[in-house]
């Protein structure tokens, strides 16, 4: 009997270790080799034109990358809203930058989806500022001020366009945290991100968009980030979902 229990324990441990390693590999590939940014909406993912919809826009954080189950923050939010017959439509694309989301907003099907939405959440801007970590490592040689200025202009345009498409939806933007705090240039990026989040709040106020500031959510890389040390951990995703639901409900 003891041998049987030990064998079961060993098999379970190997299985869990395999899952963890696979999650690490997926997260790493998403950063180093982000998937092709296919921004169009396929026929089989288009929502019905009638009824209430929760639309999620943006990048890999809205896709749930880093979450061990892939749920991220969108799935728990969607499940809570489903109790009120709200369908979820996740249009986020891993690797997307602000200019990619602006291009996506030009697509007729995306615009129609947003027009039908009752709730909208979005994450965007991290790929502009961090550039897969290259802007952090090469801080001295990158014109980071211009990068931030251009991305802010795009973010404001995104807010204006989304609100212009839907005047009544509740819209929530999840701002940025710093996953590179332990880098030698991490402190400099802290200031950039705090400034970004403050600007996002200003843009949001002008368009009646709620802004969640997750900057303080990442203070311990091992605890607050996924194994790729870039995307949120399950714990951090859970906090984001709670914040979103607090606003929407």
C-alpha positions in Angstrom: 0.0 0.0 0.0 2.8 2.4 0.9 4.5 1.7 -2.4 1.3 2.4 -4.2 0.9 5.8 -2.5 4.5 6.7 -3.2 4.1 5.8 -6.9 0.9 7.9 -7.1 2.7 10.8 -5.5 5.7 10.5 -7.8 3.5 10.4 -10.9 1.5 13.5 -9.7 4.7 15.4 -9.0 6.1 14.7 -12.4 2.8 15.8 -14.1 2.7 19.1 -12.1 6.3 19.8 -12.9 5.6 19.2 -16.6 2.7 21.7 -16.5 4.9 24.3 -14.8 7.7 23.9 -17.3 5.3 24.1 -20.2 3.8 27.3 -18.8 7.2 28.8 -18.5 8.1 27.9 -22.1 4.8 29.4 -23.4 5.3 32.6 -21.5 8.9 32.9 -22.7 8.0 32.4 -26.3 5.3 35.0 -26.0 7.9 37.6 -25.0 10.8 36.6 -27.2 8.8 35.5 -30.2 5.3 37.0 -29.9 2.7 35.4 -32.2 1.8 37.1 -35.4 -0.6 39.9 -34.7 -3.7 38.8 -36.5 -6.1 41.6 -35.6 -9.1 40.6 -37.6 -12.2 39.0 -36.1 -13.1 35.6 -37.6 -16.7 34.6 -38.5 -16.9 32.0 -35.7 -16.0 34.5 -33.0 -18.3 37.3 -34.0 -21.0 38.0 -31.3 -24.7 38.1 -32.0 -25.8 41.6 -32.9 -28.6 41.5 -30.3 -28.1 41.4 -26.6 -25.4 42.5 -24.1 -21.7 41.8 -24.6 -18.6 42.2 -22.6 -15.7 43.1 -24.9 -12.1 42.7 -23.9 -9.4 44.5 -26.0 -5.7 44.8 -25.9 -2.6 42.7 -25.5 -1.4 39.5 -23.8 -2.6 40.6 -20.3 -6.1 40.5 -21.6 -5.4 37.2 -23.3 -4.4 35.8 -19.9 -0.8 34.9 -20.7 1.1 33.9 -17.5 -2.0 32.5 -15.9 -1.6 28.8 -15.1 -5.1 28.1 -16.4 -5.2 30.7 -19.1 -8.1 32.4 -17.3 -6.3 35.7 -16.7 -8.7 38.4 -15.5 -11.1 38.2 -18.4 -12.5 34.7 -17.7 -13.5 35.4 -14.0 -15.0 38.7 -15.0 -16.9 37.1 -17.9 -18.2 34.3 -15.7 -19.5 36.8 -13.1 -21.2 38.8 -15.9 -22.6 35.7 -17.5 -25.0 35.4 -14.6 -26.7 38.5 -16.1 -26.8 37.0 -19.6 -23.7 39.0 -20.7 -21.6 37.2 -23.3 -17.8 37.6 -23.4 -15.9 38.6 -26.6 -12.1 38.6 -26.1 -10.5 40.4 -29.1 -7.1 40.9 -27.5 -3.9 40.0 -29.4 -0.7 39.0 -27.6 2.1 41.3 -28.6 -0.2 44.1 -29.6 1.0 47.7 -29.2 -1.0 50.9 -29.2 -0.8 51.3 -33.0 -2.0 47.7 -33.5 -5.1 48.4 -31.4 -5.8 51.5 -33.4 -5.6 49.5 -36.6 -7.9 46.9 -35.1 -10.4 49.7 -34.3 -10.7 50.4 -38.0 -12.2 47.0 -38.8 -15.9 47.1 -39.3 -16.6 43.9 -37.3 -14.6 45.1 -34.4 -16.4 48.5 -34.4 -19.7 46.7 -34.5 -18.7 44.5 -31.6 -17.8 47.6 -29.6 -21.0 49.3 -30.5 -22.9 46.3 -29.0 -20.9 46.2 -25.8 -22.3 46.9 -22.4 -18.9 46.5 -20.7 -15.4 47.0 -22.2 -12.0 46.4 -20.7 -8.6 46.9 -22.2 -4.9 46.6 -21.6 -2.4 48.2 -23.9 0.9 50.2 -23.7 3.3 47.7 -22.1 4.7 46.4 -25.4 5.3 50.0 -26.5 7.2 51.0 -23.4 9.1 47.8 -22.7 9.6 46.4 -26.3 10.1 42.9 -24.9 12.6 44.3 -22.4 14.9 45.8 -25.0 14.1 49.4 -24.0 14.9 48.6 -20.4 18.3 46.9 -21.2 19.2 49.7 -23.7 17.7 52.5 -21.7 20.6 54.9 -22.5 20.5 54.4 -26.2 16.7 54.5 -26.7 14.8 57.7 -27.1 12.4 56.5 -24.5 10.8 59.9 -24.1 9.7 59.9 -27.7 8.4 56.3 -27.3 6.3 57.3 -24.4 5.0 60.4 -26.1 3.9 58.5 -29.2 2.3 55.8 -27.1 0.4 58.3 -25.0 -0.9 60.0 -28.1 -2.1 56.6 -29.4 -3.7 55.8 -26.0 -5.7 59.0 -26.0 -6.8 58.3 -29.5 -7.9 54.8 -28.5 -9.9 56.1 -25.6 -11.6 58.7 -27.8 -12.4 56.1 -30.5 -13.8 53.5 -28.2 -16.0 56.0 -26.4 -17.0 57.5 -29.7 -18.2 54.1 -30.8 -20.2 53.5 -27.6 -21.4 56.3 -25.5 -23.1 54.2 -22.8 -20.8 51.2 -22.1 -18.8 51.0 -18.9 -15.2 51.0 -19.9 -12.2 50.1 -17.8 -8.5 50.5 -18.7 -5.9 48.5 -16.7 -2.8 50.6 -16.7 0.9 49.4 -16.3 3.1 47.9 -13.6 6.9 47.5 -13.8 8.0 43.8 -14.3 11.7 45.0 -14.5 12.1 46.5 -11.1 15.2 44.4 -10.4 16.9 45.6 -13.6 19.6 48.2 -13.2 17.3 50.7 -15.1 14.2 49.5 -13.2 14.0 52.6 -11.0 14.0 54.9 -14.1 11.1 52.9 -15.6 9.2 53.2 -12.3 9.0 56.9 -12.9 8.0 56.5 -16.5 5.2 54.1 -15.6 3.9 56.3 -12.8 3.7 59.1 -15.3 2.0 56.9 -17.9 -0.6 55.8 -15.4 -1.3 59.4 -14.3 -1.7 60.4 -17.9 -4.0 57.5 -18.5 -6.2 58.6 -15.6 -6.4 62.1 -17.1 -7.4 60.7 -20.6 -9.9 58.4 -18.9 -11.6 61.2 -17.0 -12.1 63.0 -20.2 -13.9 60.0 -21.8 -15.6 58.6 -18.7 -13.3 55.6 -18.7 -12.3 54.1 -15.3 -8.6 53.5 -14.9 -7.1 50.8 -12.6 -3.5 51.5 -11.5 -1.8 48.1 -10.8 1.6 49.6 -10.2 1.7 48.6 -6.5 0.5 45.1 -7.3 4.1 44.1 -8.4 6.6 44.4 -5.6 7.8 40.8 -5.3 8.7 39.4 -8.7 8.6 35.8 -7.5 5.1 36.2 -6.0 3.4 38.8 -8.2 4.6 37.7 -11.6 4.3 34.5 -13.6 7.2 32.2 -14.2 8.2 34.3 -17.2 8.7 37.3 -14.8 6.8 39.5 -17.1 3.1 38.7 -17.1 0.9 38.7 -13.9 0.8 35.7 -11.6 -2.5 34.0 -10.8 -2.5 36.1 -7.6 -2.2 39.3 -9.5 -4.7 38.4 -12.2 -7.2 37.6 -9.4 -6.7 41.1 -7.9 -7.2 42.7 -11.4 -10.4 40.7 -11.8 -11.7 41.8 -8.4 -10.9 45.5 -9.3 -12.7 45.2 -12.6 -15.8 43.6 -11.1 -15.9 46.2 -8.3 -16.2 48.9 -11.0 -18.6 47.1 -13.3 -20.9 45.9 -10.5 
